[in-house]
């Protein structure tokens, strides 16, 4: 019986064929990504134009809706600032204050007199009138308070009879966060080890190098009673988004800290750390 011979592809040809198929898929995927990005950019431009037109004619509600749609497609400082101003015109003070706080890391000047008058209220009272527990804060004689409109929190600085600062806390109906206490939270090995860690793992962003840019990004975060870290956010930009992103990356990768203590009990603390980018 005569067997038919089937031609088998050579290994080299097979590899080339697979490579070409993969290349075609990659090219198709890249083209699709570019098309989607272009469509997204066009939608953002359209929403921004509609928002500005509505703002100019005094249709604040429509303007805010379009600013919201614009920001949903990507954060832009000037759009966020304009949205905040629109919220104020709509008598939405919380929206205005929270909007300004979103822009503040990149434009510190937005925290102007108008912001302070709308978004912050301060007073000082004797401790007994503060509403804080005498059992938790024995020895405090007076309290300087600040109410923040954007997050509903109250900051308390508690002073002793000799006007020395005993502790600083931030309160809400659901929690208490410490800023200053008698035993501060600490990086394993101390502050020196923290900055050695940062100098070792921080990578200088290429675009910042190309432009010869230096800066310091300040990042705020929470330290739980078990030393775990959470809620990272940039509170002052290093001047470039890539610097801010790198600062967040390296700080989120930190090991567990030693928690803060107040009168022998572990407490939740909020701290901030600067990450420096300096061309040497």
C-alpha positions in Angstrom: 0.0 0.0 0.0 1.3 3.4 -0.9 1.2 6.0 1.8 0.6 9.6 0.9 3.3 12.0 2.2 2.1 15.1 4.1 4.5 18.0 3.8 5.4 19.2 7.3 6.3 22.8 8.0 9.9 23.4 8.8 10.6 24.7 12.3 12.0 28.0 11.0 9.0 28.6 8.9 6.7 27.8 11.8 8.4 30.2 14.1 8.3 33.0 11.5 4.6 32.3 10.9 3.8 32.5 14.7 5.9 35.7 14.9 4.0 37.3 12.0 0.6 36.4 13.5 1.7 37.8 16.9 3.0 40.9 15.2 -0.3 41.4 13.4 -2.2 41.0 16.7 0.1 43.5 18.4 -0.2 46.0 15.6 -4.0 45.6 15.6 -4.1 46.1 19.4 -1.9 49.2 19.3 -4.1 50.7 16.5 -7.2 49.9 18.6 -5.6 51.6 21.7 -4.7 54.7 19.8 -8.2 54.9 18.3 -9.7 54.6 21.8 -7.3 57.2 23.2 -8.2 59.6 20.3 -11.9 59.1 20.9 -11.4 59.7 24.7 -9.5 62.9 24.0 -12.2 64.1 21.6 -14.9 63.4 24.2 -12.9 65.3 26.8 -12.5 68.3 24.6 -16.2 68.3 23.7 -17.2 68.1 27.4 -14.8 70.9 28.3 -16.1 73.1 25.6 -19.7 72.5 26.6 -18.9 73.2 30.2 -17.2 76.5 29.4 -20.1 77.6 27.2 -22.6 76.8 30.0 -20.4 78.6 32.5 -20.2 81.7 30.4 -24.0 82.0 30.1 -24.6 81.3 33.8 -26.0 77.8 33.5 -24.1 76.6 36.5 -25.8 73.2 36.9 -25.1 72.3 33.3 -21.6 73.6 33.5 -20.9 71.4 36.6 -22.3 68.3 34.9 -20.0 68.8 31.9 -17.0 69.5 34.2 -17.7 66.3 36.0 -17.8 64.4 32.7 -14.5 66.0 31.7 -12.8 65.0 34.9 -14.2 61.5 34.6 -12.0 61.2 31.5 -8.9 62.3 33.3 -7.8 64.8 35.9 -6.9 68.3 34.7 -6.0 71.0 37.2 -7.7 73.9 35.5 -10.9 71.9 34.9 -10.9 70.8 38.6 -10.4 74.5 39.6 -13.2 75.7 37.4 -15.5 73.0 38.7 -14.8 74.1 42.2 -15.7 77.7 41.3 -18.9 76.5 39.8 -19.8 74.6 43.0 -19.4 77.8 44.9 -21.7 79.6 42.5 -24.2 76.8 43.1 -23.8 77.4 46.9 -22.2 73.9 47.3 -19.5 74.9 49.7 -18.4 71.3 50.4 -18.0 70.7 46.6 -16.0 73.9 46.4 -13.7 73.1 49.3 -13.1 69.5 48.3 -12.4 70.7 44.7 -9.9 73.2 45.9 -8.2 70.6 48.0 -7.8 68.4 44.9 -5.9 71.2 43.1 -3.9 72.4 46.1 -1.1 69.9 45.8 -0.3 71.3 42.4 -1.3 75.0 42.9 -0.8 76.0 46.5 -2.0 79.5 45.7 -5.6 78.3 45.4 -5.8 78.1 49.2 -6.4 81.9 49.2 -8.5 84.1 51.5 -11.7 83.1 49.9 -10.9 79.4 50.5 -10.0 80.1 54.1 -13.2 82.1 54.7 -15.5 79.4 53.2 -13.7 76.2 54.1 -12.0 76.7 57.5 -13.3 77.8 60.9 -11.1 78.2 63.9 -11.5 79.0 67.6 -9.9 78.4 71.0 -11.7 77.2 74.1 -10.9 76.0 77.6 -10.7 72.2 77.7 -13.9 71.8 79.5 -15.8 73.4 76.7 -14.1 71.3 73.9 -16.4 68.3 74.2 -13.3 66.0 74.5 -13.1 63.4 77.2 -11.2 64.4 80.4 -10.4 60.8 80.9 -8.6 60.5 77.6 -6.8 63.8 77.8 -6.2 64.5 81.5 -3.9 67.5 82.0 -5.1 69.5 79.0 -6.1 73.1 79.8 -7.1 74.6 76.5 -7.9 73.5 72.9 -7.3 75.3 69.6 -9.8 73.9 67.1 -10.1 74.0 63.3 -13.1 72.7 61.4 -12.5 71.6 57.8 -15.4 72.0 55.5 -14.1 69.6 52.8 -13.9 66.5 54.9 -16.0 67.3 57.9 -13.1 66.7 60.3 -12.1 68.8 63.3 -8.4 69.3 64.2 -7.7 69.8 67.9 -4.4 71.0 69.4 -4.4 70.4 73.1 -2.3 72.5 75.4 -1.3 72.1 79.0 -1.5 74.7 81.7 2.0 76.0 80.7 0.9 76.4 77.1 3.0 73.4 76.0 1.5 71.3 73.2 0.4 67.9 74.6 -1.2 66.2 71.6 -2.8 67.0 68.2 -5.7 65.0 66.9 -8.2 65.0 64.1 -11.7 63.7 64.9 -14.8 62.7 63.0 -18.0 61.0 64.2 -16.4 57.7 63.3 -12.7 57.9 64.3 -9.8 59.8 65.9 -6.5 60.2 64.2 -3.3 61.5 65.9 -0.8 63.9 64.4 1.3 64.6 67.5 1.5 62.3 70.5 3.9 61.3 73.3 5.4 58.4 71.2 5.4 59.0 67.5 5.1 56.2 64.9 8.4 55.3 63.4 10.0 53.5 60.5 11.9 50.3 61.4 15.4 51.5 62.5 14.4 55.1 62.7 14.3 58.2 60.5 17.9 57.6 59.2 16.9 54.1 57.9 13.8 55.6 56.2 15.9 58.1 54.2 18.5 55.4 53.4 15.6 53.3 52.1 14.3 56.1 50.0 17.7 56.9 48.5 18.1 53.2 47.6 14.8 52.4 45.9 13.7 55.7 44.4 14.1 55.9 40.6 14.5 59.3 39.1 11.7 59.7 36.4 13.2 59.8 32.9 11.1 62.8 31.8 12.3 64.8 34.8 15.9 63.9 34.0 15.4 64.8 30.4 14.1 68.2 31.4 16.6 68.8 34.2 13.8 69.1 36.8 14.2 68.7 40.6 11.6 68.7 43.2 10.2 67.4 46.5 7.0 65.4 46.6 5.2 65.3 50.0 3.1 62.3 50.6 0.7 61.8 53.5 -0.4 58.4 54.8 -2.0 56.6 57.8 -0.3 54.3 60.2 -2.7 51.9 61.9 -2.4 50.6 65.5 -0.7 47.5 64.1 1.8 49.6 62.1 0.1 48.9 58.7 0.1 51.7 56.1 -2.8 53.0 54.1 -4.5 56.0 52.5 -1.5 57.4 50.7 -2.0 60.8 48.9 0.2 63.5 47.5 -0.3 66.7 49.5 2.3 68.8 47.7 3.5 67.9 44.2 7.1 67.6 43.3 6.4 69.6 40.2 5.8 66.7 37.8 3.3 63.9 37.9 6.0 61.3 37.3 7.7 62.5 40.5 4.5 62.2 42.5 3.8 58.7 41.1 7.3 57.6 42.0 7.0 59.0 45.5 3.8 57.1 46.0 5.3 53.9 44.6 8.3 53.8 47.0 6.3 54.8 50.0 3.6 52.3 49.4 6.4 49.6 49.3 7.6 50.5 52.8 7.5 47.8 55.5 5.2 47.9 58.5 6.1 50.7 60.9 6.1 50.8 64.7 2.8 52.4 65.6 2.4 55.6 67.6 1.4 55.4 71.2 -0.6 57.8 73.4 -0.2 57.1 77.2 0.8 53.5 76.5 -2.0 52.7 74.0 -1.3 52.2 70.3 -3.2 54.9 68.2 -3.8 55.6 64.5 -1.5 58.3 63.2 -1.3 60.4 60.1 2.2 61.4 58.9 3.8 62.9 55.8 7.2 62.2 54.3 9.1 64.2 51.7 10.6 62.4 48.7 13.4 64.4 47.1 14.4 64.4 43.5 17.7 66.2 43.0 20.0 66.1 40.0 23.6 65.8 41.2 
